[in-house]
Amino acid sequence: MKDVVNVGIVGFGTVGSGTAKILLEQANILKKRTSTSINLKWICDMDITSDRGFHVPGQILTTDINDLINDPELDILVELIGGIEPAKTFILRAIELGKHIVTANKALLATHGFEIFEASHKTGVEVGFEASVGGGIPCIKALKEGLVANNVNTVLGIMNGTANYILTRMTLEGLSFDDVLKQAQKLGYAEADPTYDVEGIDTAHKLAILSTLAFGQKIGLGDIYTEGISRIKPVDISFATELGYNIKLLAIGKKNGEGMADVRIHPTMIPKDHLLSQINGAFNAIYFIGDSVGKVMLYGMGAGQMPTGSAIVADIADIARDITKGCPGRVPALSLPFASITPPSIKPVESVTCKYYFRFTVMDKPGVLSRIAGILGNEGISINSVVQKGRAGGESSVPIVMLTHEAQEGKVRKALKEIDSQGFILDETMIIRIEDMKALEESSHG
């Protein structure tokens, strides 16, 4: 039995500091729970002089990554620098030398993850990545272990706290997207460049990881249709509320009976009484539907120093247990053995069918509504309800809102292209998809 498992952290920023703090301050409880001492042997960063708010032994600090990678006593390399390079190079070098890996790097895993998993498979080392999705929410472990007896054919989630915070404030306070974004940046909820968060890219990274685990396919970032929330207006929030919905940036992963994966990120109207509709602020929620277990939702902080650090240390502890018992790779990194993961079979977004919300900005004159309805009808798009409000003050435009029955995305796009070319249309039509949660849950569990 190995008495000590040595760990090195590369990246001593917010998450790296949280991880180090937990490893140093919770060493006794970790030893009791893993039956081995988890020793933080190295911390590597360009800045090793700034105060992190807790005591760090000076001898474990270095600015040279080679101190970690070339240390024959180092068992686990924890990569927390983010981005693609040099993180990818550091990880692959460490794997080649037989070191286990823990990472929170969702962008790297969603774009180059299969290269890393293949290398780890060949070398026989483990890759832990719980913290890459959902911060401290144990959704990776739930899929790989807790739900191992299920076909999980549906993965839904609110996976970006920044986007959810913005939509929550817009809903509760009637504020505009731009106003809430500025406030979120001041409070530290949003980055100076918020593109990854508000345009759905961060969420797509996470869905790529979860859908790979759930569906057993090599699903990457490029396979996922992605839309953000920057075009959502207070008027859309208001109409959604009036119609009984909340708008969320929803990650949707579904696998049909033929094995095709429908994976997409976009603003979605969810009925107010559904659990996912009630996730507010910077919180995240991951929602699985398994054929045996039914519906499972995991909820919590999706980011932050200590929640993310908690998930990283959980991976370290799992690997330490496996090292101690001499069984690395006991649980496959991707839930299935690497050789069993298939190429992606992706359902084209144009063939997706769902209900839709349309908001047309039109000239206030007779015949407009019938003309729009006619173009939709020509594509077989059936209107469920219409809301038309009169002109306010001296405005020359009015909104017309339509909800449709189920329609095919490709036909919707064709119709809207024709509608938006009409002279009475004053702005690009706003489209928001509506998720029929009850029907989805019945089909997934059945």
N, C-alpha and C positions, 0 to 999 in steps of 0.2 A: 504494500500500500504506500502511495506517495504521501509524505508528511506535509509537503508545502507545494502549492501551485503558485507559480510566479506570473504576475500580470504586468503588462506595460501599456500605458495609455499614450497615444499620439494625438495631440489636440487638447489644449488646456484652457479652452474657452468656457462658456457658460455650462454646457453639458459635461465637458471633461472635468470641470471643477466639481459639479454635483456628483459625478461618478467617483472621483477620488475621495470626496468627503464621506460618501457612504462606505467605501472600502476601508478607509482609515478608522472611522468612528463606529462602524458596525462589525468590526473584525471578530469580536467574540461570538456574537450571535451567528455570524456566517460560519464560523468554525463548528459550532454546535450543530448547525443544520446541514453542513456538507461533510462533516467528519474529516476535514483537512483544513490547514491554514491557507487562506488566500492572501498572498503577500503582494502588495503594490510595490514592485521593484523599480519601475521606471515611470517617469512622466516626461514626455518630449513636447516641446513647443518653442516657437521663436521667442516668445516672451515668458521667461521663467522668473522674473523679478517682481511683477505686479502682485499686490496683496489680493488673495482670493477669499479672505475672510475666515480662514481656518489654518491651523498649523500644518505645514508640509515639510517633512524632513528634507534638508537641502541636498543630501547625497543622492536622492532619487531623481533630481531634476537634471535635464539635459536638453541641449538644442540640436543634438545629432541623432537622427533617426537610426543610424547604423549601430548605435549603442543598444538599441532594442532588437533590431532585426538580426544582428550577428551574435546576440547573447545566447549561448547554447542552453542556459538555464531558464530562459523565458518560455513559458508554456502558452500564454494567451496574449495576442496583440489586440488591443482595443482601438479601432480607428474612429476618431471623432473630429477629423478636420473638415469633412464634408467635401462636396464637389467631386469631379471626376478624377482629375490629376492634381497632385501626385498620389491621391488616396489609392487609386487602382494599382499603381506600381508598387506602393508599399505593401498592400495586401497580398499581391501575387508573389512578391519576393518572400514575404513571411510564410506563406503557404508552402512555397518550394522548399523552405528550410524546416518544414514540419510543425509550424506554429499554428495553433487554433486561432480563429478570428471572431471578434465581436464587433459589430458596426451598427450605426444608426443611419447609415448613408443611403436613404431611399432613392435619391437621384442616380447614384452609381448602380444600385441593384436593379433599378427599372430599365437601365440602358445597357449595362455590361455584366449584369448579375450571373448570367449563365456561363460566362467565361470563368468567373470566380467559383461558381458551384462545381463546374467540371474539374477545375484544378484541385479543389478541395476533395472531390470524390477520388481522383487519381492518387492523391497523397494520403488520404485517410484521415484528414483533420476535419474538425467541425467548424461551421460558420453559424454564429448566432446573430439574429437581426430583429429581435423583438421590438427594439426601440425605433425601428424604421417606420412603423405604422402605429399611430394612436398613442404616442408617448408612453405613459405608464399603463395603458389599457392592455391587458394580456391577450390580444386577439390572435397573434401568431401562434402562441402555445395552444389556444383554444382550438384553432383549426388543425394543427398538427397532431394534437394528443386528445383533447377533450371531446372532439367531434369525429374521432377516427372511425367510429361505427356508422357514420352517415355519408350519404351522397349529399353534399352541400351544393345545391344547384343555384342558389341565390345568395349574393353578397351585396348588401346595400350599406351606405354609410355617409355620415357627415364627418368628413375627415380633415377639414381645415378650420382651425379655430378663428383665424382672421376673417375669412369669408363669412363664417357663421355669426361672428360678432357684428360685422357690418350689416348683414341682413336682419339680425335681431333688433339693432338700434333703429334701422329704417322702419321696421314693422311697428315697434312699440312707440316710437317718437315721431314718425312721419318725416324723418330727415332724408336728405338726398344722399346718394352714394358718395359723391365728392366730399360732402361735409363730414360724413361719418369716417371716411377714409383718413381725412386730415386729423381728426380726433384720435383715431386708432394709432396713427403714426406717432402722435405726441405722447400717447400712453404706453407706447412700446409694443402694442399688439400687432402692428404692421411695420414691415421694413420700409426703408426710404424708397426702394424700388419694390412695389408690392405685386409685380406681375405674376410671379409663380403662385402666389396665394389667390389673388382675385380672378385670374384667368384660368384657374383649374388645373394648372400644371402640377403643383404639389400634390393635389388630390389624385391626379392620374398616376403619379409615381406609386402612390400607396395602393391604388386599385390594381395596378399591374402586379404587385407583389401578392396581394390577397387572392386575386383571381387565378394566378399561377398555382398557389397552394390549394385552392378550392377545386379547380377544374382539371389539374394535372396537365396543363398546357404551358408552353414557353411564351407567355404573354408579356410583351414589352410595352414601353411607352408609346411606340409608333402604332400599336394596335388599337389604341383607345381614342374614341372620338371625344373631343374636349371643347367645351364652351365655358366661359367665365360669367361673372355677375356684373361686369362694369356697365352693361346697358340697361340694367334694371332701374326703373324710375319709381318714385313714390306713387305715381298713379297706378302702376302695376301691382304694387303692394296693397294699395287701397282696394282695387278690384278683386284681388285674390282674397282679401279678408272678407269682403262683401259676399263672395261666392263660396265661402267656407273652407278656404285653403290658407296655408302658409307656404312661402317660397323658400326653398333651401337649395344650396349647391350640393346636389346629390350624386354620389358615386353609385353606379348601377352595374352589377355583374350578374348575368344570367346565363345558364347553360341549358339548351333545349335537348329534347330527346335524341336528336341526331348528333349531339356533342358539339354543336356550334355555340360559340361564346358571344354574347351581346354585351359589350363592355363600353361604357360611355360615362362622361361627366358633363353635367349641364344644370342650369337652374331648373328646378322641378317644383310643381305645385303638389303638395301633399295634404290630404285631408287633415283638418285641425285636430281631430280626435285620435290620430295615429301617434304612437310614441315618438317616432322620428321627427314629427312635426313640432314636438314640444321641447326639442333640444335647443337651448338658447345660449347666448353669450359665446365665450371662447371654448365651450365644451365640445367634445367629439362623441360620436356614437357609432358603433359597428354592429350591423344587424345581419345575422345569418339565418337561413332557413334550411334545415336538414330534414331528410325524409323520415328519420326515426325520431329525432328530438323535437322537431317542429321549429318554433320561433325562439331565437336567442338574441338578446341585445346586451352589449357591453358598453358602458358609459363612463366617461371620466375626462380628466384633463389630457388633451392630445399633444401637449408640448410643455416646455418648462424645464428648468434646471433639475429639480429633484424628481418629478415624475419620470422624466426620460432617463435620468440616472438610475432610478429604481429598476427600470426595464433592462438596462444594460447590465447591472449587477445580477439580475435574475439569470441572464444568459451566461455570465461568468460562473455563477454558482452551478448551473446545469452542466457546463463543460467540466468544471472542477470535479463534480461528482463522477462524471464518466471517466475522467482521467484516473481518479482514485480507484475506481472499480475495474479499470482496464478495459473499458468498453466504449471508446470514442466512436461516434456515428451510430449509437444505439437508436436514436430517432433521426430519420433522414431529414436533411435541411429543408427540403421542399415537400415534406410529408410522404411522398413516394420515393423509391429509389431513383437516383438521377437518370438511369437508363430508361426508366418507365415514363418520364415526362415527354409528352408528344409535342410536335410542332403545333403552332396555334391554328385553330379553325375559327375564324372570326366572322360573325354575321355582319354583312355590310349595313351601315347605318341607314342607307336608303331603303332597306327592306324592313326596318323596324316599324312596328305599328303601335300607336298609343293615342290617347286623347290629347287635344291641343287647346291652348289659349292663344288667340290672336288679338292684338290691339292695332287697329288701323287708325292712322292720323289722316283725316280726310277734309276736303272742302265741305262746308255745310250747304249742300244743295240737293235737290230731289234726284232720285234714281241711283245714288251712290251705293246704297245698301243692296239693292237688287242686282246691280252690276257685279259687286263683290261676290254675292251669293251664287250668281250664275257661273262665274269663273271657277269657284270652288266645286260647284256641282258638276262641271264638265270633267273634273278629275275624280269624281266619285266621293268627294268629301262632304259628309253629312253634318249639318249644323244642329247642335243640341240646344243652344240658347244664344240670345243676342242681348247686349246691353248697349243702348245708345243714349247718350246724355246731350242735352242742348248746349248751345254756345254760351260760354261764361264771359260776361262783360263785353268787350269789343273784339274778342278773339275771332279770327277768321277760320279756325280749324276746330274740329270736334273729334273726340275719340269714339270709335266703334269697337266694342269688344265682342268676340265670338268664342264660344266653347264648342268644340266638335265632338262627335262620336269618334270611335277609333278610326284612324286613317293611316295610310302608309307614308312614311317620311319622304320618299322620293316624289310621290304625287303632291304632297304638301309643298315641297320646295318648288316644283314646277308651277303650281298654282300661284304661289306667292311671288315668284319672279314675274309672272304676267300681271298680277295685281299691282305690284310696285312700279310697273312701267306706265300705269295709267296716269293721266294728267290730274285726276282729282286726289291722288295720293301725295301727301305733303312730306312724309318722312318714311324711312324704311319700316316695314311692319315688324312689330315686336312679337316674337313667338316664344312661348314657354310650354314645355311638355308637362302633361298631367299624368302622374303615376297612380294607377288604380290599385291601391295597396291590397284591398280585400281580394280581388281577382288574382293578383300576383301570389299572395300567400296561399290561397286555395290550390292554385296550379302547382306551386312548388312543393307543398306538403303532400299533395295527392300523388 
